[in-house]
Amino acid sequence: MRLDKFLKVSRLIKRRTVAKDVSDQGRVWINGREAKASSTVKVGDELTVQYGQKVVTVRVERLVETTKKDEAATMYTLVKEETRQREDKLEW
């Protein structure tokens, strides 16, 4: 599944166009590597997303084309959530 679609369907990001923009700005990583919107997400991958000063890391648990809002959170497991002091781009 494409990264931008996963972010939207899992509701980590509300809109697919926003997910695409965030990915293309270099604020999403898959398994520690910078990812573009067209990158492929697989079960077991670890995604890190930078939202302004907040950085969220999740593990992909399942992939579905569509899901209900109540079931969206079952697509991933929260690994780590942290707040950065400044809005600098993460460096790996």
Backbone torsions as a table, in degrees:
resi	resn	phi	psi	omega
1	MET	NA	141.2	177.6
2	ARG	-64.1	146.9	-179.2
3	LEU	-59.3	-47.0	-177.4
4	ASP	-62.8	-36.6	178.4
5	LYS	-69.2	-40.9	178.2
6	PHE	-60.9	-45.7	-179.4
7	LEU	-59.8	-37.3	180.0
8	LYS	-74.2	-49.3	-177.2
9	VAL	-64.5	-37.9	179.5
10	SER	-77.6	-9.4	179.6
11	ARG	65.5	25.6	169.6
12	LEU	-69.8	-31.3	173.6
13	ILE	-133.7	136.5	-171.0
14	LYS	-65.9	-41.1	-174.4
15	ARG	-122.1	145.2	-178.9
16	ARG	-65.0	-36.3	179.1
17	THR	-65.3	-37.0	177.1
18	VAL	-68.5	-40.5	177.7
19	ALA	-60.8	-40.9	177.7
20	LYS	-63.0	-46.3	-179.9
21	ASP	-62.0	-45.3	-179.8
22	VAL	-62.0	-43.2	179.0
23	SER	-63.4	-45.5	-178.1
24	ASP	-69.0	-19.7	176.4
25	GLN	-83.0	-2.2	178.1
26	GLY	80.8	28.9	-177.6
27	ARG	-107.5	15.1	177.7
28	VAL	-133.4	136.5	178.8
29	TRP	-127.4	142.5	172.9
30	ILE	-114.0	119.0	-179.6
31	ASN	51.4	41.3	176.3
32	GLY	82.6	1.3	179.3
33	ARG	-113.4	137.1	179.1
34	GLU	-58.5	137.1	-174.7
35	ALA	-123.5	146.4	174.6
36	LYS	-98.9	168.5	-177.0
37	ALA	-58.6	-31.3	-177.0
38	SER	-86.4	-0.5	179.3
39	SER	-62.2	148.5	-178.9
40	THR	-90.1	132.4	177.7
41	VAL	-104.7	134.7	178.8
42	LYS	-124.1	159.3	176.1
43	VAL	-60.4	133.6	-179.1
44	GLY	98.4	-15.7	178.1
45	ASP	-66.1	150.4	176.3
46	GLU	-109.5	119.1	-179.5
47	LEU	-103.8	137.1	173.3
48	THR	-120.1	125.7	-177.6
49	VAL	-123.5	129.9	178.0
50	GLN	-101.0	115.9	176.2
51	TYR	-108.1	95.3	-179.9
52	GLY	57.5	-113.5	-179.4
53	GLN	-93.6	-3.0	-177.5
54	LYS	-104.2	136.8	178.0
55	VAL	-123.1	124.1	-177.5
56	VAL	-118.2	132.4	175.9
57	THR	-117.2	128.4	-179.7
58	VAL	-131.2	156.1	174.3
59	ARG	-108.9	131.1	-179.1
60	VAL	-73.3	123.7	-178.8
61	GLU	-102.3	-36.0	179.3
62	ARG	-156.4	157.2	-180.0
63	LEU	-120.9	126.5	175.5
64	VAL	-138.2	148.6	-178.0
65	GLU	-69.8	-38.6	176.6
66	THR	-141.8	156.9	178.7
67	THR	-155.6	159.4	175.5
68	LYS	-79.7	155.8	-177.7
69	LYS	-55.7	-41.6	-178.2
70	ASP	-65.4	-27.7	-176.3
71	GLU	-97.1	-5.6	-175.5
72	ALA	-61.1	-37.3	-177.5
73	ALA	-68.8	-14.0	178.5
74	THR	-79.4	-5.2	179.5
75	MET	-78.2	-14.6	-177.5
76	TYR	-149.0	162.8	174.0
77	THR	-119.9	130.3	178.3
78	LEU	-70.6	122.4	-179.7
79	VAL	-96.3	-46.4	-175.3
80	LYS	-156.3	144.1	175.1
81	GLU	-138.4	125.6	-178.7
82	GLU	-140.1	158.6	178.6
83	THR	-113.5	131.1	178.2
84	ARG	-93.0	151.6	178.3
85	GLN	-70.2	-44.4	-179.3
86	ARG	-118.4	162.2	-177.4
87	GLU	-89.3	48.7	177.5
88	ASP	-81.9	152.7	176.1
89	LYS	-69.5	136.5	177.5
90	LEU	-62.5	144.7	176.2
91	GLU	-118.9	128.9	178.5
92	TRP	-101.8	NA	NA
